[in-house]
Amino acid sequence: MLENLDRVPWHRLTHAYGKANDVPALIKALASPQRETWEQALNELYQIIWHQYTVYQATSFAVPFFIELLQHEVTQCRAELLLFLSDLAIGCSDDKKWTKHTQDAVAQGFAVYLQLLKDVNPKVRMQVPYIIGTLRTIGALEEYTQTIFSLFHTFLRQEKDPQVQASLLMYLGYQAELPVDERLFMNLAYAEDVYPLVKVVAAMRHVERTTISTPNDTVQVLLDMLLRVDTLQKMYADLPWPHNHYSLLGEISFALRRLDFDYADRVIPVLIETLNSIDQAYRKGKIAEEQDVATLNGEWMAYSVLPDFGTIELLQTLFHFTFQGKKLAKNAVPFLLTKVQRTVLITVLRSEAALEYRHHVVEMLESLNLPYYWKLRILLQLDSLT
């Protein structure tokens, strides 16, 4: 393994900090059985051959050795290497030939990546659809599009790990130009014996890909999962796909906005309930952190426990269904508000979690011709003038 590593004239190549003499030692360290050793080496490689999303002359020369390491089970960091290669493929450079050489080098590992769908480690298998999707994003592998699509269908039926299933679904759902049988998503979303993470990802992909009105059962899956995102967030965030700041709350909320306004009566109460749950968790977090700080430092200190960034997506979805894209006549508040609109506004303005993102809320209110945050609180009798 790595027999040809020292044959590369690294001293003639450059990376972010100069000559690439240190690269071969770092690549060899990736083969270490000690996590601390290969983790430190990978971190350093990120800094020198992919510094601030930039690739360098030495980058493309290092890629074949990463691919070689992937082919040996003794390499402990295969999952991390796949993610690193995905990052390298979307890197850029002022010298465009370095970008192209890096992309081509990563694409050369195509057959190896597909073989890793059979790897014993589910964390490795989970990364495969993402690196293939990344290569397709940059225009590589076009001639294999249908082959990959069919292969992933087959592996999805065989796969048992929920995170790998979810990653495969992500790939299949994002291939908008290819026809996908909606039953694939529906069967996984509705089946009782399917893991909740897979159900919700299948339901979101179904909403995106359906050519007809979204079935009620798919909507119900999204609403049910919205109320239990906290139990699935960690598994979802570990998926390699970039999605709504890695927030399941955010992506479900975004998916719901694809529905017709006819679903408003079903969606709004669940969104309100979810926001109230976020507030409860937020208050508990504040109390816990205050107690810890007081215990550690012997005094009361100010702090902020930010809620999930997906809260912003939830708020946007709540306003989306409540006002259905229609601006109100200026200075008409609260006289032209419906009961539902008043309820939603009062809920949002009372929310401590929403207060953390007040500038976003202000923008949402302005887009609807609603008054400024604090003025609206007074008009809705949440605050007095004195």
NULUMDREN-564153 format. One record per atom (N, C-alpha, C): residue in one letter; x, y, z. Coordinates in steps of 0.05 Angstrom, whole numbers, padded with zeros to 5 digits, always signed. Example, Ala and Ser with C-alpha at 12.3 -4.5 7.8 and 13.67 -1.06 7.14 Angstrom:
NULUMDREN-564153
a+00264-00114+00156
a+00246-00090+00156
a+00264-00066+00156
s+00257-00045+00142
s+00273-00021+00143
s+00258+00001+00157
This chain:
NULUMDREN-564153
m+00017-00024+00000
m+00000+00000+00000
m+00018+00025+00000
l+00011+00044-00016
l+00025+00070-00019
l+00054+00067-00029
e+00059+00045-00044
e+00086+00040-00053
e+00097+00063-00071
n+00079+00076-00086
n+00088+00096-00104
n+00088+00125-00093
l+00081+00127-00067
l+00078+00153-00055
l+00104+00170-00057
d+00126+00157-00051
d+00152+00172-00050
d+00163+00177-00078
r+00151+00167-00099
r+00160+00172-00126
r+00150+00198-00137
v+00130+00210-00123
v+00120+00236-00132
v+00139+00258-00123
p+00147+00276-00141
p+00166+00298-00133
p+00152+00319-00117
w+00145+00312-00092
w+00130+00331-00075
w+00145+00357-00071
h+00171+00356-00071
h+00187+00381-00066
h+00184+00401-00088
r+00174+00392-00111
r+00169+00410-00134
r+00140+00420-00134
l+00123+00409-00117
l+00095+00417-00117
l+00090+00436-00094
t+00068+00451-00096
t+00061+00471-00075
t+00033+00466-00065
h+00029+00475-00040
h+00002+00476-00028
h-00002+00503-00015
a-00020+00506+00003
a-00028+00532+00014
a-00005+00546+00028
y+00015+00530+00039
y+00036+00542+00055
y+00064+00538+00042
g+00064+00532+00017
g+00091+00530+00004
g+00096+00502-00007
k+00120+00492-00005
k+00128+00467-00016
k+00113+00444-00002
a+00106+00423-00018
a+00089+00401-00008
a+00105+00378+00003
n+00128+00384+00014
n+00145+00362+00025
n+00132+00347+00048
d+00113+00360+00062
d+00100+00347+00085
d+00077+00329+00078
v+00068+00330+00053
v+00044+00315+00045
v+00047+00285+00047
p+00069+00273+00038
p+00071+00243+00039
p+00070+00232+00067
a+00082+00246+00086
a+00081+00236+00114
a+00053+00237+00125
l+00038+00258+00117
l+00010+00260+00126
l-00007+00238+00113
i-00002+00232+00088
i-00018+00211+00075
i-00012+00184+00088
k+00013+00179+00095
k+00020+00154+00108
k+00006+00152+00136
a+00004+00175+00149
a-00009+00175+00175
a-00038+00168+00174
l-00050+00172+00150
l-00079+00165+00147
l-00083+00135+00150
a-00062+00119+00145
a-00064+00090+00148
a-00060+00080+00176
s-00056+00098+00195
s-00051+00090+00222
s-00076+00079+00235
p-00073+00058+00252
p-00097+00047+00266
p-00105+00065+00290
q-00088+00085+00296
q-00094+00103+00318
q-00111+00126+00309
r-00135+00129+00320
r-00153+00150+00311
r-00140+00178+00314
e-00127+00183+00336
e-00115+00209+00341
e-00095+00216+00319
t-00080+00196+00309
t-00060+00200+00289
t-00072+00207+00262
w-00091+00190+00252
w-00102+00196+00226
w-00121+00220+00226
e-00133+00225+00249
e-00151+00249+00251
e-00134+00275+00249
q-00112+00275+00263
q-00094+00299+00261
q-00083+00302+00233
a-00076+00280+00220
a-00065+00282+00193
a-00086+00292+00174
l-00111+00283+00177
l-00132+00292+00159
l-00138+00322+00163
n-00138+00330+00188
n-00142+00359+00194
n-00120+00376+00181
e-00096+00366+00182
e-00074+00382+00170
e-00076+00382+00139
l-00084+00360+00128
l-00088+00359+00099
l-00110+00378+00090
y-00131+00379+00105
y-00152+00399+00099
y-00140+00427+00098
q-00122+00433+00117
q-00111+00460+00118
q-00092+00466+00095
i-00078+00446+00085
i-00057+00453+00066
i-00064+00447+00037
i-00082+00428+00032
i-00088+00422+00003
i-00118+00429-00003
w-00132+00439+00017
w-00160+00448+00012
w-00165+00472+00031
h-00146+00489+00032
h-00148+00512+00050
h-00169+00531+00041
q-00189+00536+00059
q-00211+00555+00053
q-00224+00548+00026
y-00230+00523+00022
y-00244+00514-00002
y-00227+00516-00027
t-00202+00520-00024
t-00184+00524-00048
t-00166+00499-00051
v-00164+00490-00076
v-00146+00468-00082
v-00120+00479-00094
y-00099+00463-00093
y-00072+00473-00101
y-00059+00453-00120
q-00035+00460-00128
q-00020+00443-00146
q-00017+00415-00136
a-00011+00412-00110
a-00006+00386-00098
a-00032+00369-00094
t-00055+00382-00095
t-00080+00369-00088
t-00085+00345-00106
s-00085+00349-00132
s-00092+00327-00150
s-00072+00304-00148
f-00047+00310-00141
f-00027+00289-00138
f-00032+00272-00113
a-00045+00283-00093
a-00051+00269-00068
a-00076+00251-00071
v-00094+00259-00088
v-00120+00245-00091
v-00117+00215-00097
p-00100+00207-00116
p-00099+00178-00121
p-00091+00161-00097
f-00076+00172-00079
f-00067+00158-00055
f-00090+00156-00035
f-00108+00176-00034
f-00132+00174-00017
f-00150+00151-00028
i-00152+00150-00055
i-00168+00129-00067
i-00156+00102-00062
e-00130+00100-00062
e-00116+00075-00056
e-00122+00066-00027
l-00121+00085-00009
l-00126+00079+00019
l-00155+00068+00023
l-00173+00078+00007
l-00201+00070+00009
l-00205+00040+00003
q-00186+00029-00012
q-00189+00001-00021
q-00179-00019+00000
h-00170-00010+00023
h-00159-00028+00043
h-00175-00024+00069
e-00186-00046+00079
e-00203-00045+00103
e-00187-00037+00128
v-00160-00040+00127
v-00144-00031+00150
v-00145-00001+00153
t-00153+00013+00132
t-00155+00043+00134
t-00180+00049+00151
q-00175+00061+00174
q-00197+00066+00193
q-00214+00091+00185
c-00203+00108+00168
c-00216+00133+00162
c-00229+00134+00135
r-00239+00111+00126
r-00250+00109+00099
r-00274+00128+00095
a-00292+00129+00115
a-00315+00147+00113
a-00306+00176+00112
e-00287+00184+00128
e-00277+00211+00129
e-00262+00218+00103
l-00248+00198+00091
l-00234+00203+00066
l-00254+00208+00043
l-00276+00193+00043
l-00297+00197+00022
l-00308+00226+00024
l-00313+00235+00048
l-00323+00262+00052
l-00302+00282+00043
f-00277+00277+00049
f-00255+00295+00041
f-00253+00296+00011
l-00255+00273-00002
l-00254+00273-00031
l-00278+00289-00043
s-00301+00287-00031
s-00324+00303-00040
s-00318+00333-00038
d-00306+00340-00016
d-00299+00368-00012
d-00278+00377-00032
l-00258+00360-00038
l-00238+00367-00057
l-00250+00371-00085
a-00270+00355-00091
a-00283+00356-00118
a-00297+00383-00123
i-00306+00395-00101
i-00320+00421-00105
i-00303+00445-00097
g-00277+00439-00093
g-00258+00461-00088
g-00253+00477-00113
c-00241+00500-00110
c-00235+00517-00133
c-00207+00529-00130
s-00198+00542-00151
s-00171+00554-00150
s-00170+00576-00171
d-00153+00596-00165
d-00148+00617-00185
d-00136+00605-00211
d-00121+00584-00208
d-00110+00569-00231
d-00130+00547-00238
k-00146+00551-00258
k-00168+00533-00265
k-00158+00505-00271
k-00134+00502-00281
k-00124+00475-00288
k-00121+00458-00262
w-00115+00471-00239
w-00112+00456-00215
w-00140+00446-00206
t-00160+00463-00210
t-00188+00454-00204
t-00195+00431-00221
k-00190+00433-00247
k-00197+00411-00266
k-00182+00386-00260
h-00156+00388-00254
h-00140+00364-00248
h-00150+00350-00223
t-00158+00366-00203
t-00169+00354-00178
t-00195+00340-00183
q-00213+00353-00198
q-00239+00340-00204
q-00235+00315-00220
d-00218+00315-00239
d-00213+00291-00255
d-00201+00269-00238
a-00183+00276-00220
a-00171+00256-00203
a-00191+00243-00184
v-00209+00259-00173
v-00230+00248-00156
v-00248+00230-00172
a-00256+00238-00196
a-00274+00222-00213
a-00261+00195-00220
q-00235+00194-00221
q-00221+00169-00227
q-00227+00147-00207
g-00236+00154-00183
g-00242+00134-00163
g-00271+00123-00164
f-00285+00130-00185
f-00313+00123-00188
f-00319+00093-00182
a-00304+00075-00194
a-00309+00046-00190
a-00303+00038-00161
v-00283+00050-00149
v-00277+00044-00121
v-00300+00053-00103
y-00310+00077-00108
y-00332+00087-00092
y-00356+00068-00093
l-00363+00059-00117
l-00386+00041-00119
l-00381+00015-00104
q-00357+00005-00105
q-00350-00019-00090
q-00355-00016-00060
l-00351+00008-00050
l-00354+00014-00022
l-00383+00013-00013
l-00402+00011-00032
l-00430+00006-00024
l-00433-00021-00010
k-00413-00038-00013
k-00413-00065+00000
k-00396-00065+00025
d-00385-00043+00033
d-00368-00042+00056
d-00383-00050+00081
v-00369-00062+00100
v-00381-00071+00125
v-00389-00048+00143
n-00376-00025+00139
n-00381-00002+00156
n-00403+00015+00144
p-00426+00018+00158
p-00448+00034+00147
p-00441+00064+00143
k-00422+00074+00159
k-00414+00102+00156
k-00399+00106+00130
v-00386+00085+00121
v-00373+00087+00094
v-00394+00086+00072
r-00412+00067+00075
r-00434+00064+00055
r-00450+00089+00053
m-00454+00103+00075
m-00470+00127+00076
m-00458+00149+00059
q-00431+00150+00057
q-00418+00171+00042
q-00418+00167+00012
v-00422+00142+00003
v-00420+00136-00026
v-00440+00152-00043
p-00466+00152-00036
p-00484+00168-00053
p-00477+00197-00054
y-00465+00208-00032
y-00459+00236-00032
y-00435+00242-00051
i-00414+00226-00050
i-00392+00232-00068
i-00400+00228-00097
i-00417+00209-00103
i-00427+00205-00130
i-00444+00229-00138
g-00461+00238-00120
g-00477+00262-00125
g-00460+00287-00130
t-00439+00289-00114
t-00421+00312-00117
t-00408+00312-00145
l-00399+00289-00154
l-00386+00287-00180
l-00406+00293-00202
r-00431+00285-00199
r-00451+00291-00219
r-00457+00321-00219
t-00455+00334-00196
t-00460+00363-00194
t-00439+00379-00210
i-00414+00369-00210
i-00393+00383-00225
i-00391+00374-00254
g-00410+00358-00263
g-00412+00350-00291
g-00397+00324-00298
a-00388+00310-00278
a-00374+00284-00283
a-00394+00261-00283
l-00386+00239-00294
l-00401+00214-00294
l-00428+00215-00309
e-00431+00234-00327
e-00456+00237-00342
e-00463+00211-00357
e-00443+00198-00367
e-00448+00173-00383
e-00458+00150-00366
y-00455+00153-00339
y-00463+00131-00321
y-00489+00138-00306
t-00502+00159-00313
t-00525+00169-00298
t-00546+00147-00293
q-00555+00134-00314
q-00576+00114-00311
q-00566+00089-00297
t-00541+00082-00302
t-00529+00059-00288
t-00529+00063-00258
i-00519+00087-00250
i-00518+00093-00221
i-00546+00093-00209
f-00564+00105-00223
f-00592+00107-00214
f-00603+00080-00208
s-00600+00062-00227
s-00611+00034-00224
s-00596+00019-00202
l-00570+00023-00200
l-00554+00010-00180
l-00563+00019-00152
f-00567+00045-00148
f-00575+00055-00122
f-00603+00045-00115
h-00621+00042-00134
h-00647+00030-00129
h-00643+00002-00117
t-00626-00013-00130
t-00621-00041-00121
t-00610-00042-00093
f-00590-00025-00087
f-00578-00025-00060
f-00597-00014-00039
l-00615+00004-00047
l-00635+00014-00028
l-00653-00009-00018
r-00660-00027-00036
r-00678-00049-00029
r-00663-00069-00011
q-00637-00070-00013
q-00621-00089+00003
q-00611-00078+00030
e-00608-00052+00031
e-00596-00038+00054
e-00614-00039+00078
k-00601-00043+00102
k-00616-00045+00127
k-00610-00021+00145
d-00587-00008+00141
d-00580+00014+00159
d-00596+00039+00152
p-00610+00052+00171
p-00627+00074+00164
p-00613+00099+00153
q-00589+00104+00162
q-00574+00127+00152
q-00565+00123+00123
v-00557+00098+00117
v-00549+00092+00090
v-00573+00093+00071
q-00596+00083+00081
q-00621+00085+00066
q-00628+00114+00060
a-00625+00130+00081
a-00632+00159+00078
a-00614+00172+00058
s-00588+00166+00058
s-00569+00178+00040
s-00575+00169+00011
l-00582+00144+00007
l-00589+00135-00020
l-00615+00149-00030
l-00634+00153-00012
l-00658+00168-00018
l-00652+00197-00026
m-00633+00209-00012
m-00625+00236-00018
m-00616+00237-00047
y-00599+00218-00055
y-00588+00218-00082
y-00611+00215-00102
l-00628+00195-00098
l-00649+00189-00117
l-00669+00212-00119
g-00673+00226-00097
g-00692+00248-00097
g-00682+00272-00111
y-00655+00276-00111
y-00643+00300-00122
y-00639+00298-00153
q-00643+00274-00164
q-00639+00271-00193
q-00665+00279-00208
a-00669+00305-00210
a-00695+00315-00220
a-00700+00307-00249
e-00679+00303-00264
e-00682+00297-00293
e-00689+00268-00298
l-00688+00251-00278
l-00693+00222-00281
l-00720+00215-00269
p-00736+00199-00283
p-00762+00192-00272
p-00760+00172-00249
v-00773+00178-00227
v-00773+00161-00204
v-00801+00152-00198
d-00805+00126-00195
d-00831+00115-00188
d-00839+00125-00160
e-00861+00141-00159
e-00869+00152-00133
e-00873+00131-00112
r-00879+00106-00121
r-00884+00085-00101
r-00860+00079-00085
l-00836+00084-00096
l-00811+00080-00080
l-00812+00096-00055
f-00818+00122-00058
f-00819+00140-00034
f-00843+00134-00017
m-00866+00129-00029
m-00891+00124-00014
m-00888+00099+00003
n-00877+00077-00009
n-00875+00052+00006
n-00857+00055+00031
l-00836+00070+00028
l-00818+00074+00051
l-00830+00094+00071
a-00845+00114+00062
a-00856+00133+00080
a-00879+00122+00096
y-00894+00103+00085
y-00918+00093+00098
y-00914+00067+00114
a-00893+00052+00107
a-00889+00025+00120
a-00884+00028+00150
e-00897+00011+00165
e-00895+00012+00194
e-00868+00002+00204
d-00855-00016+00190
d-00830-00027+00199
d-00805-00012+00190
v-00809+00012+00177
v-00787+00029+00168
v-00779+00048+00190
y-00753+00052+00193
y-00743+00070+00214
y-00753+00099+00208
p-00760+00114+00229
p-00771+00141+00226
p-00754+00159+00209
l-00728+00158+00211
l-00710+00175+00195
l-00715+00170+00165
v-00718+00145+00158
v-00722+00137+00130
v-00750+00147+00121
k-00769+00144+00138
k-00797+00152+00132
k-00798+00182+00125
v-00785+00198+00142
v-00787+00227+00138
v-00771+00236+00113
v-00748+00224+00108
v-00733+00231+00084
v-00749+00222+00059
a-00761+00199+00060
a-00777+00189+00037
a-00801+00208+00033
a-00813+00217+00054
a-00836+00235+00051
a-00828+00262+00040
m-00805+00272+00048
m-00796+00298+00038
m-00789+00295+00008
r-00776+00273+00001
r-00769+00269-00027
r-00795+00265-00044
h-00815+00253-00032
h-00840+00249-00046
h-00853+00276-00052
v-00853+00293-00032
v-00865+00320-00036
v-00851+00334-00059
e-00825+00331-00061
e-00809+00345-00082
e-00814+00333-00109
r-00818+00306-00110
r-00818+00293-00136
r-00846+00286-00147
t-00867+00289-00130
t-00894+00281-00140
t-00903+00300-00162
t-00916+00288-00182
t-00927+00303-00204
t-00956+00310-00201
i-00968+00300-00179
i-00996+00306-00173
i-00998+00318-00145
s-01022+00323-00136
s-01026+00334-00109
s-01014+00314-00089
t-01000+00325-00069
t-00988+00307-00049
t-01009+00292-00033
p-01006+00265-00032
p-01026+00249-00017
p-01027+00257+00013
n-01050+00254+00024
n-01054+00262+00053
n-01035+00246+00071
d-01030+00220+00064
d-01013+00204+00081
d-00985+00214+00082
t-00975+00225+00060
t-00948+00236+00060
t-00947+00261+00077
v-00967+00278+00075
v-00969+00302+00091
v-00969+00294+00121
q-00984+00274+00128
q-00986+00265+00156
q-00960+00256+00166
v-00944+00242+00150
v-00918+00233+00159
v-00900+00257+00166
l-00901+00277+00149
l-00884+00301+00154
l-00893+00315+00180
l-00919+00317+00184
l-00930+00330+00208
l-00923+00314+00233
d-00926+00287+00231
d-00919+00270+00254
d-00889+00273+00261
m-00872+00273+00241
m-00843+00275+00246
m-00835+00302+00255
l-00850+00323+00248
l-00844+00350+00257
l-00845+00351+00287
l-00863+00336+00299
l-00866+00336+00328
l-00845+00319+00343
r-00828+00305+00327
r-00808+00288+00341
r-00781+00292+00329
v-00776+00316+00318
v-00750+00321+00305
v-00727+00318+00324
d-00732+00324+00349
d-00710+00323+00369
d-00698+00295+00372
t-00715+00274+00367
t-00706+00247+00370
t-00690+00237+00346
l-00692+00252+00323
l-00679+00243+00298
l-00657+00263+00289
q-00655+00285+00302
q-00637+00306+00292
q-00608+00297+00290
k-00598+00283+00310
k-00570+00274+00310
k-00564+00256+00286
m-00581+00237+00281
m-00577+00219+00258
m-00579+00234+00232
y-00597+00253+00231
y-00601+00269+00206
y-00577+00287+00201
a-00567+00299+00222
a-00544+00318+00220
a-00519+00303+00211
d-00517+00277+00217
d-00494+00261+00209
d-00493+00254+00180
l-00516+00258+00166
l-00517+00252+00137
l-00499+00272+00123
p-00484+00264+00102
p-00465+00282+00089
p-00478+00303+00072
w-00503+00300+00065
w-00515+00319+00046
w-00519+00346+00059
p-00512+00368+00045
p-00517+00395+00056
p-00547+00403+00054
h-00560+00407+00076
h-00589+00412+00075
h-00597+00430+00099
n-00607+00453+00092
n-00619+00471+00112
n-00603+00472+00139
h-00578+00477+00136
h-00560+00479+00160
h-00561+00454+00176
y-00564+00431+00162
y-00565+00405+00175
y-00587+00403+00197
s-00609+00417+00191
s-00631+00417+00210
s-00655+00402+00199
l-00663+00381+00212
l-00687+00366+00203
l-00712+00383+00206
l-00713+00399+00227
l-00735+00418+00230
l-00737+00436+00206
g-00714+00446+00197
g-00714+00465+00175
g-00722+00452+00149
e-00713+00427+00144
e-00720+00415+00119
e-00749+00406+00118
i-00760+00396+00140
i-00788+00389+00140
i-00805+00414+00135
s-00798+00436+00149
s-00813+00461+00146
s-00812+00470+00117
f-00788+00468+00104
f-00785+00476+00076
f-00802+00458+00058
a-00802+00432+00064
a-00818+00414+00047
a-00848+00420+00049
l-00857+00428+00073
l-00885+00434+00076
l-00893+00458+00059
r-00875+00476+00054
r-00882+00500+00038
r-00887+00493+00009
r-00881+00468+00001
r-00887+00459-00026
r-00917+00451-00029
l-00931+00448-00007
l-00958+00439-00007
l-00977+00462-00015
d-01001+00455-00024
d-01022+00474-00030
d-01031+00488-00004
f-01042+00512-00007
f-01052+00526+00016
f-01076+00512+00028
d-01088+00493+00013
d-01111+00478+00023
d-01104+00462+00049
y-01078+00457+00053
y-01070+00442+00076
y-01066+00460+00101
a-01072+00486+00099
a-01066+00505+00120
a-01079+00496+00147
d-01103+00487+00146
d-01118+00480+00171
d-01104+00457+00185
r-01091+00439+00170
r-01077+00417+00182
r-01049+00424+00191
v-01036+00441+00176
v-01008+00447+00180
v-01004+00468+00203
i-01020+00489+00204
i-01016+00511+00223
i-01016+00501+00252
p-01036+00485+00260
p-01036+00477+00289
p-01011+00461+00296
v-01001+00445+00278
v-00977+00429+00284
v-00952+00447+00285
l-00951+00467+00268
l-00928+00486+00269
l-00929+00501+00295
i-00952+00509+00304
i-00955+00524+00329
i-00946+00505+00353
e-00955+00480+00352
e-00948+00462+00373
e-00918+00457+00374
t-00906+00455+00350
t-00877+00451+00348
t-00862+00475+00359
l-00871+00499+00352
l-00858+00524+00362
l-00860+00525+00393
n-00883+00517+00404
n-00886+00517+00433
n-00867+00497+00445
s-00863+00474+00432
s-00844+00453+00442
s-00815+00464+00442
i-00809+00479+00420
i-00782+00490+00419
i-00778+00510+00441
d-00798+00526+00447
d-00796+00545+00469
d-00792+00531+00496
q-00806+00509+00501
q-00803+00494+00526
q-00774+00484+00528
a-00764+00472+00507
a-00737+00462+00507
a-00717+00485+00511
y-00723+00508+00499
y-00705+00531+00501
y-00704+00541+00529
r-00727+00542+00542
r-00728+00552+00571
r-00713+00532+00589
k-00717+00506+00584
k-00703+00486+00600
k-00672+00489+00596
g-00664+00494+00571
g-00636+00497+00566
g-00625+00521+00580
k-00640+00543+00580
k-00631+00567+00594
k-00628+00562+00624
i-00647+00548+00636
i-00645+00543+00664
i-00621+00525+00671
a-00618+00504+00654
a-00595+00486+00659
a-00569+00500+00656
e-00566+00517+00636
e-00540+00530+00632
e-00536+00551+00654
e-00557+00565+00662
e-00554+00584+00683
e-00544+00571+00709
q-00556+00547+00715
q-00548+00533+00739
q-00519+00524+00738
d-00511+00514+00714
d-00484+00505+00711
d-00464+00528+00714
v-00470+00550+00702
v-00453+00574+00703
v-00451+00583+00732
a-00474+00584+00745
a-00474+00593+00773
a-00458+00575+00791
t-00460+00548+00785
t-00446+00529+00801
t-00416+00531+00797
l-00408+00534+00771
l-00379+00534+00765
l-00365+00560+00772
n-00380+00582+00770
n-00367+00608+00774
n-00376+00623+00799
g-00396+00611+00813
g-00405+00624+00838
g-00420+00650+00834
e-00428+00655+00809
e-00443+00680+00805
e-00461+00676+00780
w-00481+00693+00778
w-00500+00693+00756
w-00488+00706+00732
m-00489+00693+00709
m-00477+00705+00685
m-00497+00704+00662
a-00495+00723+00644
a-00512+00724+00621
a-00502+00703+00600
y-00520+00692+00585
y-00513+00672+00565
y-00536+00671+00545
s-00532+00656+00524
s-00553+00652+00504
s-00552+00623+00494
v-00574+00609+00496
v-00576+00582+00485
v-00593+00584+00460
l-00580+00584+00437
l-00594+00588+00412
l-00610+00563+00405
p-00635+00566+00396
p-00650+00544+00386
p-00639+00536+00359
d-00649+00513+00349
d-00641+00503+00322
d-00647+00525+00301
f-00627+00529+00283
f-00631+00549+00262
f-00655+00542+00245
g-00665+00517+00245
g-00689+00510+00230
g-00713+00524+00240
t-00711+00537+00264
t-00734+00553+00274
t-00741+00575+00254
i-00722+00586+00240
i-00728+00607+00220
i-00745+00595+00198
e-00738+00571+00188
e-00754+00558+00167
e-00782+00553+00177
l-00784+00544+00202
l-00811+00538+00213
l-00827+00564+00214
l-00815+00586+00223
l-00830+00611+00224
l-00839+00620+00196
q-00821+00617+00176
q-00828+00624+00149
q-00852+00608+00139
t-00851+00582+00146
t-00873+00564+00137
t-00899+00572+00152
l-00897+00579+00177
l-00921+00587+00192
l-00933+00612+00179
f-00917+00632+00173
f-00927+00656+00160
f-00938+00650+00132
h-00924+00632+00118
h-00932+00624+00091
h-00961+00614+00090
f-00967+00595+00108
f-00994+00584+00108
f-01015+00603+00121
t-01006+00619+00140
t-01024+00637+00154
t-01034+00660+00136
f-01016+00671+00120
f-01023+00694+00104
f-01025+00687+00074
q-01016+00663+00067
q-01019+00652+00040
q-01008+00672+00018
g-00986+00684+00025
g-00972+00701+00006
g-00986+00728+00000
k-01006+00735+00016
k-01020+00760+00011
k-01012+00781+00031
k-01005+00805+00020
k-00998+00827+00038
k-01023+00840+00049
l-01021+00850+00073
l-01043+00864+00085
l-01042+00894+00078
a-01065+00907+00079
a-01065+00936+00075
a-01050+00949+00099
k-01033+00968+00094
k-01018+00980+00115
k-01036+00994+00135
n-01028+00993+00160
n-01042+01006+00182
n-01069+00994+00187
a-01074+00970+00177
a-01100+00957+00181
a-01099+00937+00205
v-01077+00933+00217
v-01074+00915+00239
v-01084+00928+00265
p-01099+00914+00282
p-01107+00886+00280
p-01135+00882+00268
f-01146+00903+00256
f-01174+00902+00248
f-01181+00883+00226
l-01162+00878+00208
l-01168+00860+00186
l-01156+00832+00189
l-01146+00826+00213
l-01135+00800+00218
l-01157+00780+00224
t-01153+00756+00214
t-01172+00734+00221
t-01164+00723+00248
k-01180+00706+00259
k-01174+00694+00285
k-01149+00678+00284
v-01145+00663+00262
v-01121+00647+00259
v-01096+00664+00257
q-01098+00686+00242
q-01075+00704+00239
q-01068+00717+00265
r-01087+00724+00281
r-01081+00736+00307
r-01068+00715+00325
t-01078+00691+00325
t-01067+00669+00341
t-01038+00664+00334
v-01032+00663+00308
v-01005+00657+00299
v-00986+00680+00307
l-00995+00705+00302
l-00978+00728+00309
l-00972+00729+00339
i-00992+00724+00355
i-00989+00725+00384
i-00970+00703+00392
t-00972+00679+00381
t-00955+00657+00387
t-00926+00664+00381
v-00921+00675+00357
v-00894+00681+00348
v-00882+00703+00366
l-00898+00724+00371
l-00888+00747+00387
l-00883+00740+00416
r-00895+00719+00426
r-00891+00710+00453
r-00868+00689+00454
s-00859+00680+00432
s-00839+00658+00431
s-00811+00669+00438
e-00799+00657+00458
e-00771+00664+00465
e-00752+00655+00444
a-00757+00631+00432
a-00740+00621+00410
a-00741+00640+00386
a-00765+00649+00379
a-00768+00667+00356
a-00754+00694+00362
l-00754+00702+00387
l-00741+00727+00395
l-00711+00726+00389
e-00699+00702+00391
e-00670+00699+00384
e-00665+00706+00355
y-00685+00703+00338
y-00682+00709+00310
y-00700+00733+00302
r-00702+00752+00320
r-00721+00774+00316
r-00717+00789+00290
h-00692+00793+00281
h-00688+00807+00257
h-00700+00793+00233
h-00700+00766+00234
h-00713+00751+00212
h-00743+00754+00214
v-00753+00753+00239
v-00782+00757+00243
v-00791+00785+00233
v-00775+00805+00238
v-00781+00832+00229
v-00783+00833+00199
e-00764+00819+00185
e-00765+00819+00156
e-00790+00805+00146
m-00799+00783+00159
m-00823+00769+00151
m-00847+00787+00155
l-00848+00802+00177
l-00871+00820+00183
l-00872+00842+00162
e-00849+00853+00155
e-00848+00875+00136
e-00857+00865+00108
s-00850+00840+00101
s-00858+00830+00075
s-00888+00827+00072
l-00902+00827+00096
l-00931+00824+00095
l-00945+00851+00101
n-00930+00872+00102
n-00940+00899+00109
n-00949+00901+00138
l-00939+00884+00155
l-00946+00885+00183
l-00927+00904+00197
p-00935+00917+00219
p-00919+00936+00233
p-00894+00924+00244
y-00876+00942+00253
y-00851+00933+00265
y-00857+00916+00290
y-00838+00899+00297
y-00841+00879+00318
y-00854+00890+00343
w-00842+00911+00355
w-00851+00921+00380
w-00878+00936+00378
k-00882+00950+00356
k-00908+00963+00351
k-00930+00943+00349
l-00924+00921+00335
l-00944+00900+00331
l-00952+00887+00358
r-00932+00884+00376
r-00938+00874+00403
r-00958+00892+00417
i-00955+00918+00414
i-00973+00937+00427
i-01001+00935+00415
l-01002+00934+00388
l-01028+00932+00374
l-01043+00907+00381
l-01029+00886+00386
l-01042+00860+00394
l-01045+00858+00424
q-01039+00880+00438
q-01044+00882+00467
q-01026+00862+00483
l-01002+00857+00472
l-00982+00841+00487
l-00965+00859+00505
d-00962+00884+00497
d-00947+00904+00513
d-00964+00929+00515
s-00960+00943+00537
s-00974+00969+00540
s-00957+00992+00530
l-00969+01015+00527
l-00954+01039+00518
l-00937+01051+00540
t-00943+01044+00564
t-00929+01056+00587
t-00907+01038+00597
